[in-house]
Amino acid sequence: MRIWDLSPAKLCRRHLLAEHRELHAVWSILTRGKKGYAQHPETLRWQGRLKALYLRHEELVVELKARGYAHRSPLEIELATGESKQTQLIDSPAEQLRILRSKNCDCKFYIEGTAPPE
């Protein structure tokens, strides 16, 4: 489970879609008291920061739409409370870039500044 602290534009299709799915899972855990992954470090770092999580979701939605995806899973804005900025990181942005570079995916194309493969 991971919600990146990088621009969604840097993420390949696989990681963009996975983050969107996982963000919804974290949102559900925190707003509906779901038990699964409630003690996961990624979930814990968003406690008290639902507004920041909501804003991250909105960033993902912009990127999803820019890539031609239809978005049909909005979050409830009235639940977006707490801090509006995420200051707790599991890995630094530089380490997150290193992690993405080590994966067998297309994120490196975005990270290196070239166009993604068609």
C-alpha positions as CSV (number, residue, x, y, z in Angstrom):
1,M,0.0,0.0,0.0
2,R,1.4,3.4,-1.0
3,I,0.4,6.9,-1.6
4,W,3.3,8.6,-3.3
5,D,4.4,12.1,-2.4
6,L,5.4,12.9,-6.0
7,S,3.5,14.6,-8.8
8,P,1.0,12.2,-10.3
9,A,2.4,13.1,-13.7
10,K,5.5,11.2,-12.8
11,L,3.7,8.0,-12.3
12,C,3.2,5.3,-15.0
13,R,-0.3,4.1,-15.7
14,R,0.1,1.1,-13.3
15,H,1.2,3.2,-10.4
16,L,-1.3,6.0,-11.0
17,L,-4.2,3.6,-11.0
18,A,-2.9,1.6,-8.1
19,E,-2.4,4.8,-6.0
20,H,-6.0,5.9,-6.8
21,R,-7.3,2.5,-5.7
22,E,-5.2,2.5,-2.5
23,L,-6.1,6.1,-1.7
24,H,-9.8,5.1,-1.7
25,A,-8.9,2.2,0.6
26,V,-7.2,4.5,3.1
27,W,-10.1,7.0,2.9
28,S,-12.5,4.2,3.6
29,I,-10.5,3.0,6.6
30,L,-10.2,6.5,8.1
31,T,-13.7,7.7,7.4
32,R,-15.7,4.5,8.0
33,G,-13.7,2.8,10.6
34,K,-12.8,-0.2,8.4
35,K,-10.3,-2.5,10.1
36,G,-8.2,-3.8,7.2
37,Y,-4.8,-2.1,7.1
38,A,-5.9,0.3,9.8
39,Q,-2.5,0.0,11.5
40,H,-0.5,0.1,8.2
41,P,2.1,3.0,8.3
42,E,0.6,4.4,5.1
43,T,-2.8,4.6,6.7
44,L,-1.5,6.0,10.0
45,R,0.3,8.9,8.4
46,W,-3.0,10.2,7.0
47,Q,-4.8,10.2,10.3
48,G,-5.8,13.8,11.1
49,R,-5.0,14.8,7.5
50,L,-8.1,13.9,5.5
51,K,-8.1,17.2,3.8
52,A,-4.6,16.5,2.5
53,L,-5.7,13.1,1.4
54,Y,-8.7,14.6,-0.3
55,L,-6.4,17.1,-2.1
56,R,-4.1,14.3,-3.2
57,H,-7.1,12.5,-4.6
58,E,-8.0,15.6,-6.6
59,E,-4.5,15.8,-8.0
60,L,-4.8,12.2,-9.1
61,V,-8.2,12.9,-10.7
62,V,-6.7,15.7,-12.8
63,E,-4.0,13.4,-14.0
64,L,-6.4,10.5,-14.7
65,K,-8.6,12.8,-16.8
66,A,-5.6,14.2,-18.6
67,R,-4.8,10.6,-19.7
68,G,-8.3,10.0,-20.9
69,Y,-9.7,8.1,-17.9
70,A,-13.3,8.7,-16.8
71,H,-13.4,9.3,-13.1
72,R,-16.5,8.2,-11.2
73,S,-15.4,7.8,-7.6
74,P,-15.4,11.2,-5.9
75,L,-14.7,11.5,-2.2
76,E,-17.1,13.2,0.2
77,I,-15.7,16.7,0.6
78,E,-17.5,17.1,3.9
79,L,-15.3,14.4,5.4
80,A,-12.1,16.2,4.3
81,T,-11.1,17.6,7.7
82,G,-7.8,18.1,9.5
83,E,-4.5,19.2,8.1
84,S,-4.4,20.2,4.4
85,K,-0.7,19.3,3.9
86,Q,0.9,15.9,4.4
87,T,4.1,16.4,6.4
88,Q,4.7,12.9,7.6
89,L,6.6,10.9,5.0
90,I,7.6,7.2,5.1
91,D,10.3,7.8,2.4
92,S,11.7,11.1,1.2
93,P,10.7,12.2,-2.3
94,A,14.2,11.4,-3.5
95,E,13.9,7.8,-2.1
96,Q,10.5,7.5,-3.7
97,L,12.1,8.4,-7.0
98,R,14.8,5.8,-6.4
99,I,12.1,3.2,-5.6
100,L,10.2,4.0,-8.8
101,R,13.4,3.9,-10.9
102,S,14.1,0.4,-9.6
103,K,10.7,-1.0,-10.7
104,N,10.1,-2.5,-14.1
105,C,7.6,0.1,-15.2
106,D,7.2,3.2,-17.3
107,C,7.6,5.6,-14.4
108,K,11.2,6.2,-15.3
109,F,10.0,7.8,-18.6
110,Y,8.1,10.5,-16.6
111,I,10.8,10.9,-14.1
112,E,13.5,11.4,-16.7
113,G,11.4,14.0,-18.4
114,T,10.8,12.1,-21.7
115,A,7.4,11.2,-23.1
116,P,5.8,7.9,-21.9
117,P,5.7,5.1,-24.5
118,E,2.6,4.9,-26.5
